[in-house]
Amino acid sequence: MSQEPLNIALPDSLKDYLFERVSQGVCNSPSEYIVQLIRADQKHKVLEDLETLALEGIESGDAGEMTDEEWTALNRSITQPQLPRSEP
């Protein structure tokens, strides 16, 4: 995975909090902490999207009977969710 430097400006209060969390051992560096936050946000987005799809399905009316192939695909999507991939 290619990593490119990124400069960000933070208010002193956020910068202090960031360095406090690193010193508490939450992660090894400020960069690692930011990466963890972004990954957590990606997971949160996936869950939001899933909730939206579930609500759309509920509101779409009566469902027909599912085939074995549809159950298999559903189980696969639950056990192996596709998170957004980072760019190379």
Chimera marker file (.cmm) of the C-alpha trace (Angstrom):
<marker_set name="trace">
<marker id="1" x="0.000" y="0.000" z="0.000" r="1" g="1" b="0" radius="0.5"/>
<marker id="2" x="1.451" y="3.321" z="-1.064" r="1" g="1" b="0" radius="0.5"/>
<marker id="3" x="1.505" y="6.043" z="1.550" r="1" g="1" b="0" radius="0.5"/>
<marker id="4" x="1.623" y="9.696" z="0.680" r="1" g="1" b="0" radius="0.5"/>
<marker id="5" x="2.201" y="12.385" z="3.312" r="1" g="1" b="0" radius="0.5"/>
<marker id="6" x="-0.807" y="14.514" z="4.168" r="1" g="1" b="0" radius="0.5"/>
<marker id="7" x="-0.596" y="17.750" z="6.090" r="1" g="1" b="0" radius="0.5"/>
<marker id="8" x="-3.578" y="18.707" z="8.224" r="1" g="1" b="0" radius="0.5"/>
<marker id="9" x="-4.198" y="21.658" z="10.507" r="1" g="1" b="0" radius="0.5"/>
<marker id="10" x="-5.768" y="20.980" z="13.890" r="1" g="1" b="0" radius="0.5"/>
<marker id="11" x="-6.865" y="23.349" z="16.622" r="1" g="1" b="0" radius="0.5"/>
<marker id="12" x="-4.592" y="23.078" z="19.671" r="1" g="1" b="0" radius="0.5"/>
<marker id="13" x="-7.289" y="21.281" z="21.684" r="1" g="1" b="0" radius="0.5"/>
<marker id="14" x="-7.591" y="18.506" z="19.084" r="1" g="1" b="0" radius="0.5"/>
<marker id="15" x="-3.841" y="18.256" z="18.629" r="1" g="1" b="0" radius="0.5"/>
<marker id="16" x="-3.405" y="17.940" z="22.407" r="1" g="1" b="0" radius="0.5"/>
<marker id="17" x="-6.070" y="15.242" z="22.510" r="1" g="1" b="0" radius="0.5"/>
<marker id="18" x="-4.420" y="13.364" z="19.645" r="1" g="1" b="0" radius="0.5"/>
<marker id="19" x="-1.024" y="13.332" z="21.355" r="1" g="1" b="0" radius="0.5"/>
<marker id="20" x="-2.639" y="12.408" z="24.677" r="1" g="1" b="0" radius="0.5"/>
<marker id="21" x="-4.278" y="9.347" z="23.080" r="1" g="1" b="0" radius="0.5"/>
<marker id="22" x="-0.975" y="8.320" z="21.516" r="1" g="1" b="0" radius="0.5"/>
<marker id="23" x="0.818" y="8.709" z="24.872" r="1" g="1" b="0" radius="0.5"/>
<marker id="24" x="-1.889" y="6.533" z="26.470" r="1" g="1" b="0" radius="0.5"/>
<marker id="25" x="-0.934" y="3.757" z="24.078" r="1" g="1" b="0" radius="0.5"/>
<marker id="26" x="-4.133" y="3.757" z="22.016" r="1" g="1" b="0" radius="0.5"/>
<marker id="27" x="-1.845" y="3.570" z="18.986" r="1" g="1" b="0" radius="0.5"/>
<marker id="28" x="1.821" y="4.036" z="18.156" r="1" g="1" b="0" radius="0.5"/>
<marker id="29" x="1.716" y="7.353" z="16.317" r="1" g="1" b="0" radius="0.5"/>
<marker id="30" x="-0.563" y="10.230" z="15.384" r="1" g="1" b="0" radius="0.5"/>
<marker id="31" x="-0.734" y="8.861" z="11.820" r="1" g="1" b="0" radius="0.5"/>
<marker id="32" x="-1.846" y="5.446" z="13.071" r="1" g="1" b="0" radius="0.5"/>
<marker id="33" x="-4.532" y="7.093" z="15.223" r="1" g="1" b="0" radius="0.5"/>
<marker id="34" x="-5.884" y="9.031" z="12.222" r="1" g="1" b="0" radius="0.5"/>
<marker id="35" x="-5.883" y="5.838" z="10.113" r="1" g="1" b="0" radius="0.5"/>
<marker id="36" x="-7.877" y="4.060" z="12.861" r="1" g="1" b="0" radius="0.5"/>
<marker id="37" x="-10.413" y="6.894" z="12.923" r="1" g="1" b="0" radius="0.5"/>
<marker id="38" x="-10.863" y="6.772" z="9.157" r="1" g="1" b="0" radius="0.5"/>
<marker id="39" x="-11.280" y="2.990" z="9.175" r="1" g="1" b="0" radius="0.5"/>
<marker id="40" x="-13.865" y="3.256" z="11.963" r="1" g="1" b="0" radius="0.5"/>
<marker id="41" x="-15.707" y="5.858" z="9.889" r="1" g="1" b="0" radius="0.5"/>
<marker id="42" x="-15.625" y="3.553" z="6.851" r="1" g="1" b="0" radius="0.5"/>
<marker id="43" x="-17.180" y="0.748" z="8.916" r="1" g="1" b="0" radius="0.5"/>
<marker id="44" x="-19.789" y="3.156" z="10.263" r="1" g="1" b="0" radius="0.5"/>
<marker id="45" x="-20.656" y="4.177" z="6.687" r="1" g="1" b="0" radius="0.5"/>
<marker id="46" x="-21.081" y="0.520" z="5.671" r="1" g="1" b="0" radius="0.5"/>
<marker id="47" x="-23.475" y="0.008" z="8.594" r="1" g="1" b="0" radius="0.5"/>
<marker id="48" x="-25.425" y="3.162" z="7.675" r="1" g="1" b="0" radius="0.5"/>
<marker id="49" x="-25.720" y="1.931" z="4.086" r="1" g="1" b="0" radius="0.5"/>
<marker id="50" x="-26.861" y="-1.484" z="5.309" r="1" g="1" b="0" radius="0.5"/>
<marker id="51" x="-29.498" y="0.123" z="7.520" r="1" g="1" b="0" radius="0.5"/>
<marker id="52" x="-30.728" y="2.204" z="4.580" r="1" g="1" b="0" radius="0.5"/>
<marker id="53" x="-30.976" y="-0.890" z="2.391" r="1" g="1" b="0" radius="0.5"/>
<marker id="54" x="-32.782" y="-2.813" z="5.133" r="1" g="1" b="0" radius="0.5"/>
<marker id="55" x="-35.327" y="-0.019" z="5.567" r="1" g="1" b="0" radius="0.5"/>
<marker id="56" x="-35.824" y="0.188" z="1.807" r="1" g="1" b="0" radius="0.5"/>
<marker id="57" x="-36.425" y="-3.551" z="1.755" r="1" g="1" b="0" radius="0.5"/>
<marker id="58" x="-38.932" y="-3.382" z="4.601" r="1" g="1" b="0" radius="0.5"/>
<marker id="59" x="-40.791" y="-0.519" z="2.944" r="1" g="1" b="0" radius="0.5"/>
<marker id="60" x="-40.812" y="-2.194" z="-0.485" r="1" g="1" b="0" radius="0.5"/>
<marker id="61" x="-43.721" y="-4.478" z="0.363" r="1" g="1" b="0" radius="0.5"/>
<marker id="62" x="-44.157" y="-8.209" z="0.608" r="1" g="1" b="0" radius="0.5"/>
<marker id="63" x="-41.190" y="-10.301" z="-0.401" r="1" g="1" b="0" radius="0.5"/>
<marker id="64" x="-41.267" y="-13.490" z="-2.384" r="1" g="1" b="0" radius="0.5"/>
<marker id="65" x="-39.637" y="-16.710" z="-1.335" r="1" g="1" b="0" radius="0.5"/>
<marker id="66" x="-35.821" y="-16.715" z="-1.514" r="1" g="1" b="0" radius="0.5"/>
<marker id="67" x="-33.913" y="-19.303" z="-3.510" r="1" g="1" b="0" radius="0.5"/>
<marker id="68" x="-30.988" y="-21.304" z="-2.128" r="1" g="1" b="0" radius="0.5"/>
<marker id="69" x="-28.642" y="-19.186" z="-4.259" r="1" g="1" b="0" radius="0.5"/>
<marker id="70" x="-30.040" y="-15.980" z="-2.778" r="1" g="1" b="0" radius="0.5"/>
<marker id="71" x="-29.580" y="-17.324" z="0.787" r="1" g="1" b="0" radius="0.5"/>
<marker id="72" x="-26.009" y="-18.319" z="-0.039" r="1" g="1" b="0" radius="0.5"/>
<marker id="73" x="-25.235" y="-14.868" z="-1.444" r="1" g="1" b="0" radius="0.5"/>
<marker id="74" x="-26.831" y="-13.203" z="1.579" r="1" g="1" b="0" radius="0.5"/>
<marker id="75" x="-24.850" y="-15.336" z="4.018" r="1" g="1" b="0" radius="0.5"/>
<marker id="76" x="-21.645" y="-14.616" z="2.103" r="1" g="1" b="0" radius="0.5"/>
<marker id="77" x="-22.289" y="-10.862" z="2.200" r="1" g="1" b="0" radius="0.5"/>
<marker id="78" x="-22.822" y="-11.011" z="5.958" r="1" g="1" b="0" radius="0.5"/>
<marker id="79" x="-19.788" y="-13.128" z="6.774" r="1" g="1" b="0" radius="0.5"/>
<marker id="80" x="-17.496" y="-11.424" z="4.246" r="1" g="1" b="0" radius="0.5"/>
<marker id="81" x="-18.585" y="-7.772" z="4.036" r="1" g="1" b="0" radius="0.5"/>
<marker id="82" x="-16.974" y="-5.726" z="1.304" r="1" g="1" b="0" radius="0.5"/>
<marker id="83" x="-15.443" y="-2.650" z="2.934" r="1" g="1" b="0" radius="0.5"/>
<marker id="84" x="-14.213" y="0.187" z="0.759" r="1" g="1" b="0" radius="0.5"/>
<marker id="85" x="-10.736" y="-0.632" z="-0.510" r="1" g="1" b="0" radius="0.5"/>
<marker id="86" x="-7.892" y="1.796" z="-0.062" r="1" g="1" b="0" radius="0.5"/>
<marker id="87" x="-6.319" y="2.946" z="-3.283" r="1" g="1" b="0" radius="0.5"/>
<marker id="88" x="-2.928" y="1.468" z="-4.159" r="1" g="1" b="0" radius="0.5"/>
<link id1="1" id2="2" r="1" g="1" b="0" radius="0.2"/>
<link id1="2" id2="3" r="1" g="1" b="0" radius="0.2"/>
<link id1="3" id2="4" r="1" g="1" b="0" radius="0.2"/>
<link id1="4" id2="5" r="1" g="1" b="0" radius="0.2"/>
<link id1="5" id2="6" r="1" g="1" b="0" radius="0.2"/>
<link id1="6" id2="7" r="1" g="1" b="0" radius="0.2"/>
<link id1="7" id2="8" r="1" g="1" b="0" radius="0.2"/>
<link id1="8" id2="9" r="1" g="1" b="0" radius="0.2"/>
<link id1="9" id2="10" r="1" g="1" b="0" radius="0.2"/>
<link id1="10" id2="11" r="1" g="1" b="0" radius="0.2"/>
<link id1="11" id2="12" r="1" g="1" b="0" radius="0.2"/>
<link id1="12" id2="13" r="1" g="1" b="0" radius="0.2"/>
<link id1="13" id2="14" r="1" g="1" b="0" radius="0.2"/>
<link id1="14" id2="15" r="1" g="1" b="0" radius="0.2"/>
<link id1="15" id2="16" r="1" g="1" b="0" radius="0.2"/>
<link id1="16" id2="17" r="1" g="1" b="0" radius="0.2"/>
<link id1="17" id2="18" r="1" g="1" b="0" radius="0.2"/>
<link id1="18" id2="19" r="1" g="1" b="0" radius="0.2"/>
<link id1="19" id2="20" r="1" g="1" b="0" radius="0.2"/>
<link id1="20" id2="21" r="1" g="1" b="0" radius="0.2"/>
<link id1="21" id2="22" r="1" g="1" b="0" radius="0.2"/>
<link id1="22" id2="23" r="1" g="1" b="0" radius="0.2"/>
<link id1="23" id2="24" r="1" g="1" b="0" radius="0.2"/>
<link id1="24" id2="25" r="1" g="1" b="0" radius="0.2"/>
<link id1="25" id2="26" r="1" g="1" b="0" radius="0.2"/>
<link id1="26" id2="27" r="1" g="1" b="0" radius="0.2"/>
<link id1="27" id2="28" r="1" g="1" b="0" radius="0.2"/>
<link id1="28" id2="29" r="1" g="1" b="0" radius="0.2"/>
<link id1="29" id2="30" r="1" g="1" b="0" radius="0.2"/>
<link id1="30" id2="31" r="1" g="1" b="0" radius="0.2"/>
<link id1="31" id2="32" r="1" g="1" b="0" radius="0.2"/>
<link id1="32" id2="33" r="1" g="1" b="0" radius="0.2"/>
<link id1="33" id2="34" r="1" g="1" b="0" radius="0.2"/>
<link id1="34" id2="35" r="1" g="1" b="0" radius="0.2"/>
<link id1="35" id2="36" r="1" g="1" b="0" radius="0.2"/>
<link id1="36" id2="37" r="1" g="1" b="0" radius="0.2"/>
<link id1="37" id2="38" r="1" g="1" b="0" radius="0.2"/>
<link id1="38" id2="39" r="1" g="1" b="0" radius="0.2"/>
<link id1="39" id2="40" r="1" g="1" b="0" radius="0.2"/>
<link id1="40" id2="41" r="1" g="1" b="0" radius="0.2"/>
<link id1="41" id2="42" r="1" g="1" b="0" radius="0.2"/>
<link id1="42" id2="43" r="1" g="1" b="0" radius="0.2"/>
<link id1="43" id2="44" r="1" g="1" b="0" radius="0.2"/>
<link id1="44" id2="45" r="1" g="1" b="0" radius="0.2"/>
<link id1="45" id2="46" r="1" g="1" b="0" radius="0.2"/>
<link id1="46" id2="47" r="1" g="1" b="0" radius="0.2"/>
<link id1="47" id2="48" r="1" g="1" b="0" radius="0.2"/>
<link id1="48" id2="49" r="1" g="1" b="0" radius="0.2"/>
<link id1="49" id2="50" r="1" g="1" b="0" radius="0.2"/>
<link id1="50" id2="51" r="1" g="1" b="0" radius="0.2"/>
<link id1="51" id2="52" r="1" g="1" b="0" radius="0.2"/>
<link id1="52" id2="53" r="1" g="1" b="0" radius="0.2"/>
<link id1="53" id2="54" r="1" g="1" b="0" radius="0.2"/>
<link id1="54" id2="55" r="1" g="1" b="0" radius="0.2"/>
<link id1="55" id2="56" r="1" g="1" b="0" radius="0.2"/>
<link id1="56" id2="57" r="1" g="1" b="0" radius="0.2"/>
<link id1="57" id2="58" r="1" g="1" b="0" radius="0.2"/>
<link id1="58" id2="59" r="1" g="1" b="0" radius="0.2"/>
<link id1="59" id2="60" r="1" g="1" b="0" radius="0.2"/>
<link id1="60" id2="61" r="1" g="1" b="0" radius="0.2"/>
<link id1="61" id2="62" r="1" g="1" b="0" radius="0.2"/>
<link id1="62" id2="63" r="1" g="1" b="0" radius="0.2"/>
<link id1="63" id2="64" r="1" g="1" b="0" radius="0.2"/>
<link id1="64" id2="65" r="1" g="1" b="0" radius="0.2"/>
<link id1="65" id2="66" r="1" g="1" b="0" radius="0.2"/>
<link id1="66" id2="67" r="1" g="1" b="0" radius="0.2"/>
<link id1="67" id2="68" r="1" g="1" b="0" radius="0.2"/>
<link id1="68" id2="69" r="1" g="1" b="0" radius="0.2"/>
<link id1="69" id2="70" r="1" g="1" b="0" radius="0.2"/>
<link id1="70" id2="71" r="1" g="1" b="0" radius="0.2"/>
<link id1="71" id2="72" r="1" g="1" b="0" radius="0.2"/>
<link id1="72" id2="73" r="1" g="1" b="0" radius="0.2"/>
<link id1="73" id2="74" r="1" g="1" b="0" radius="0.2"/>
<link id1="74" id2="75" r="1" g="1" b="0" radius="0.2"/>
<link id1="75" id2="76" r="1" g="1" b="0" radius="0.2"/>
<link id1="76" id2="77" r="1" g="1" b="0" radius="0.2"/>
<link id1="77" id2="78" r="1" g="1" b="0" radius="0.2"/>
<link id1="78" id2="79" r="1" g="1" b="0" radius="0.2"/>
<link id1="79" id2="80" r="1" g="1" b="0" radius="0.2"/>
<link id1="80" id2="81" r="1" g="1" b="0" radius="0.2"/>
<link id1="81" id2="82" r="1" g="1" b="0" radius="0.2"/>
<link id1="82" id2="83" r="1" g="1" b="0" radius="0.2"/>
<link id1="83" id2="84" r="1" g="1" b="0" radius="0.2"/>
<link id1="84" id2="85" r="1" g="1" b="0" radius="0.2"/>
<link id1="85" id2="86" r="1" g="1" b="0" radius="0.2"/>
<link id1="86" id2="87" r="1" g="1" b="0" radius="0.2"/>
<link id1="87" id2="88" r="1" g="1" b="0" radius="0.2"/>
</marker_set>
